[in-house]
Amino acid sequence: MIAIVGAGPAGSYLGYLLARQGKDVAILEEHDRIGAPVQCTGIVTHSIEKFFRLKQNVIAKMLNKVIVVGKRDRIEVNVDEIVMWRNKFDEFVAEMAQEQGAKILLNHKFLQLNGKSKIKVKDKKNNSVKEIKADVIVGADGPYSAVAKAAGMDSNYKHYIGMQAKVKLSMDTKAFETYFGSDFPNFFGWCVPESDEAARLGVGCLENAQEYFYRFLEKRTGKKEILCWESGLIPLYNPKMAIQNGNIYLIGDAATQVKATTGGGIIPSLKAAQTLCDCIVNSKNYNKEFKRHSGKELLLHLKLRSLLNRFSDKDYEKLIEMMSQEKVRKILKKYDRDTPIPLVANLLLREPRFLYFAKKIFS
Ligand SMILES: Cc1cc2nc3c(=O)[nH]c(=O)nc-3n(C[C@H](O)[C@H](O)[C@H](O)COP(=O)(O)OP(=O)(O)OC[C@H]3O[C@@H](n4cnc5c(N)ncnc54)[C@H](O)[C@@H]3O)c2cc1C
């Protein structure tokens, strides 16, 4: 039996793929509902269609523009992005897994490993602790991964704080906004419409999250009403992390499989699930295979993040100015951030002035 801890997108999609291969799969989820609490903005590119066709009820908005705001200037760039209802998305993927025969055990919290093929689990509904035997154990239990800790695989772990709230706000419902510069050190701020009256507003940072968040809230909305909080941790990709130790595997946020430029982890975790399914079914080395399939892309995002973290307000202005050219806009529309290698290669080819930034990456 394969025990997957966590029914987020990584765990459920892996469960779906393995069950489709005829494997006996149980997905353990500590909450009594799939998809709650929401701790995500739910933006994805159309690259999600490489994995499945989303059900209509999962989609909150389709966006065709991103507004990039620097300290002084702002530009609008055409894009194609999807804003999802994250709880409905998680339910959608979990249903796919169940339809293929995977069992989902709600209210089941992973506590500890007992040797290499047993796990201790708390059945929260019956308030009891039980042991489950498993040939394969997968930690898909998010950024606080208890499986990674129990297996001693959580070394050198760094994360951003993603502080986000749903706020009462009317904005252009076809565009989302991103904010850069010294008011958003080491990451960025965002404001994303989810309906005609509400938006998801947030900042990512390494520290002082509350201070940056409230300053941004006031600047963008004039202190509009907070409807609910949707904050969480965003792991920084760690290319040195071991993600397989014998029959124990990590995936998704538990394995830091997140784009360091944007904090987006949904698409990388779906791609990782395909790799991990192949590794489990065909006894391949997941540490190596993941690097082969996704390592270069995530490393490029990491390099870009470290470059952006060294940007001054002036550098951002220069970047915004370069992005406003028609030839650059076309590339940004054609290649999304889930295909970063052709995106960066084409930007460098069509606008050699980007080399000014590229040199900084490798210095
Ligand atoms: C504020 C914020 C905004 C974000 N916005 C975006 C975005 O716009 N686009 C994007 O692509 N990504 C975004 N992300 C990142 C994205 O949310 C994650 O990368 C993604 O959820 C990872 O999926 P996962 O399945 O690995 O983990 P999770 O979605 O965290 O799922 C883990 C599951 O494991 C369960 N679990 C945890 N511990 C246990 C345990 N001990 N026993 C049993 N179950 C357990 C949890 O309840 C949860 O259901 C954002 C993150 C934050 C914090």
The ligand as an ORCA input file, in Angstrom:
! r2SCAN-3c Opt
* xyz 0 1
  C      -0.239     33.422      0.441
  C       0.116     32.380     -0.592
  C      -0.244     32.582     -1.918
  C       0.081     31.616     -2.898
  N      -0.321     31.831     -4.190
  C      -0.048     30.909     -5.130
  C      -0.510     31.092     -6.459
  O      -1.154     32.086     -6.799
  N      -0.211     30.139     -7.384
  C       0.510     29.023     -7.053
  O       0.799     28.192     -7.951
  N       0.933     28.816     -5.791
  C       0.660     29.717     -4.818
  N       1.065     29.498     -3.529
  C       1.790     28.248     -3.216
  C       0.812     27.069     -3.191
  O      -0.247     27.352     -2.320
  C       1.561     25.794     -2.752
  O       2.753     25.679     -3.476
  C       0.700     24.551     -2.984
  O      -0.439     24.585     -2.151
  C       1.504     23.293     -2.678
  O       0.661     22.174     -2.685
  P       0.979     20.936     -1.735
  O      -0.036     19.901     -2.097
  O       2.417     20.593     -1.801
  O       0.752     21.473     -0.248
  P      -0.564     22.010      0.458
  O      -1.465     22.642     -0.515
  O      -0.082     22.796      1.621
  O      -1.283     20.693      0.969
  C      -0.773     19.956      2.060
  C      -1.911     19.174      2.678
  O      -1.380     18.345      3.709
  C      -2.224     18.406      4.857
  N      -1.396     18.109      6.023
  C      -0.423     18.867      6.576
  N       0.131     18.239      7.634
  C      -0.499     17.039      7.745
  C      -0.363     15.926      8.637
  N       0.530     15.918      9.640
  N      -1.170     14.853      8.461
  C      -2.103     14.840      7.449
  N      -2.280     15.870      6.585
  C      -1.478     16.937      6.720
  C      -2.746     19.847      4.830
  O      -3.926     19.957      5.578
  C      -2.960     20.069      3.350
  O      -4.236     19.669      2.941
  C       0.768     30.439     -2.520
  C       1.134     30.223     -1.184
  C       0.804     31.183     -0.224
  C       1.180     30.946      1.214
*
